[in-house]
């Protein structure tokens, strides 16, 4: 089991390194080589990692062990392309997730996101990252819309719909905050 944990942790790190290098060559070099002409072309790159006491997603707990959650994103003209992961190893239940997403945000209040969730699982023979055939994939694709109210009325709303992949029931998720 320790070999499996080590191998899959290294796989997740390799995927995040590939995304980081891709972001650098595709976006940073082109942005840094140009002068900013309009304020709407402001770009940013965010890179970080969180250490959480456990992995909880949409109210569901995935084990009682700490979770390492690295993330990277690039934002330009309202679009954000990013990747986020979660990895729990200390418990008997190894939980992993590697997501890629593309968001468009209007005036920092509302937007739409398409997310590719990937959940590696050693117990599934179809556990390949680049396997996208509906009957074999462990990916779940979701489209979501969200809204965040003004400071005077701080309400938020999210609606997500899983439309392809391992979640064959095409589930819908709503969140009000």
C-alpha positions in Angstrom: 0.0 0.0 0.0 2.9 2.4 0.7 4.2 1.8 -2.8 0.8 2.7 -4.3 0.6 5.9 -2.1 4.2 6.9 -3.2 3.5 6.2 -6.9 0.2 8.1 -7.0 1.6 11.0 -5.1 4.4 11.3 -7.6 1.9 11.0 -10.4 -0.1 13.9 -9.0 3.1 16.0 -8.5 4.1 15.3 -12.1 0.7 16.4 -13.4 0.9 19.7 -11.4 4.5 20.3 -12.7 3.3 19.8 -16.3 0.5 22.3 -15.8 2.9 24.8 -14.1 5.4 24.5 -17.0 2.6 24.7 -19.6 1.2 27.9 -17.9 4.7 29.4 -17.9 5.4 28.8 -21.6 1.9 29.5 -22.9 1.0 32.5 -20.9 3.7 34.2 -18.7 6.2 34.6 -21.5 3.7 36.2 -23.8 2.3 38.5 -21.2 5.6 39.5 -19.8 6.9 40.3 -23.3 4.2 42.8 -23.9 3.3 46.1 -22.3 -0.1 46.3 -20.7 -2.3 48.4 -23.0 -5.7 48.2 -21.3 -6.7 47.6 -17.7 -9.0 44.8 -19.0 -5.9 42.8 -20.0 -4.6 42.5 -16.4 -3.4 39.0 -15.7 -2.4 37.1 -12.7 -1.0 33.7 -11.7 -1.8 32.1 -8.4 0.1 29.2 -7.1 -0.3 27.6 -3.6 -1.1 24.6 -1.5 -3.3 24.2 1.5 -2.9 21.6 4.3 -6.4 20.8 5.5 -7.3 18.8 8.6 -9.4 16.5 6.4 -10.8 16.4 2.9 -14.5 17.5 2.7 -16.2 18.2 -0.7 -19.7 19.6 -0.9 -20.5 18.4 2.6 -19.1 14.9 2.2 -16.1 13.7 4.2 -13.5 11.7 2.4 -11.6 10.3 5.4 -10.4 11.7 8.7 -6.8 12.3 7.7 -5.0 15.6 6.7 -5.2 16.5 3.0 -2.6 18.3 0.9 -4.4 20.5 -1.7 -2.1 22.2 -4.3 -3.5 24.6 -6.8 -2.4 26.8 -9.7 -4.4 29.2 -11.9 -3.9 31.8 -14.6 -6.4 34.7 -15.1 -6.6 37.0 -18.1 -9.6 39.2 -19.2 -12.1 37.5 -16.9 -11.1 34.0 -17.9 -9.3 31.7 -15.3 -7.7 28.4 -16.3 -6.6 26.4 -13.3 -5.8 23.1 -11.7 -6.5 21.9 -8.2 -5.7 18.7 -6.4 -6.3 16.9 -3.1 -4.2 14.1 -1.7 -4.8 12.2 1.6 -2.3 9.5 2.6 -2.1 9.1 6.4 -5.3 7.0 6.8 -6.1 3.6 5.3 -8.3 5.3 2.8 -6.2 7.0 0.2 -8.2 9.9 -1.4 -7.0 11.7 -4.5 -8.4 14.3 -6.8 -7.0 16.3 -9.7 -9.2 18.9 -11.3 -8.8 21.2 -14.3 -11.2 24.1 -14.8 -12.0 27.1 -17.0 -14.1 29.9 -15.6 -15.4 33.2 -16.9 -16.3 35.9 -14.4 -18.4 39.0 -15.0 -17.5 42.0 -12.9 -16.4 39.8 -10.0 -20.0 38.9 -9.2 -21.3 36.1 -11.5 -19.8 33.5 -13.8 -19.7 30.1 -15.4 -17.2 27.3 -14.8 -16.5 24.0 -16.7 -14.6 21.5 -14.5 -13.0 18.2 -15.3 -12.9 16.3 -11.9 -10.6 13.3 -11.9 -10.6 10.8 -9.0 -7.8 8.1 -9.3 -8.9 4.8 -7.7 -6.5 1.8 -7.4 -9.5 -0.5 -7.3 -10.7 0.4 -10.8 -9.1 -1.1 -13.9 -10.2 2.1 -15.8 -8.0 4.4 -13.8 -6.2 6.2 -16.5 -6.0 10.0 -16.7 -6.3 10.3 -20.5 -9.2 7.8 -20.7 -12.3 9.9 -21.7 -14.6 7.3 -23.1 -17.9 7.6 -21.1 -18.1 4.0 -20.1 -14.5 3.7 -19.0 -13.5 7.1 -17.6 -13.1 8.1 -13.9 -13.5 11.8 -14.9 -16.6 13.8 -14.2 -17.4 16.9 -16.2 -19.5 19.6 -14.6 -20.8 23.0 -15.7 -21.7 25.4 -13.0 -23.0 29.0 -12.6 -22.4 31.2 -9.6 -23.3 34.6 -8.2 -21.9 36.6 -5.3 -23.9 39.5 -4.0 -22.5 43.0 -3.1 -20.9 43.7 0.3 -24.2 45.2 1.5 -26.0 42.0 0.8 -23.4 39.2 1.0 -25.3 36.3 -0.5 -23.8 33.6 -2.9 -25.4 31.0 -5.1 -23.9 28.1 -7.0 -25.6 25.5 -9.3 -23.6 22.7 -10.8 -24.6 20.0 -13.3 -22.5 16.9 -14.0 -23.0 16.2 -17.7 -20.5 13.6 -18.7 -18.3 10.8 -17.3 -18.3 8.5 -14.2 -21.3 10.2 -12.7 -23.8 8.5 -15.1 -26.8 9.9 -13.2 -26.1 13.4 -14.3 -26.4 14.8 -10.8 -27.2 18.5 -9.9 -25.8 20.4 -7.0 -27.1 23.7 -5.5 -25.4 25.8 -2.8 -26.7 29.0 -1.1 -24.4 30.9 1.2 
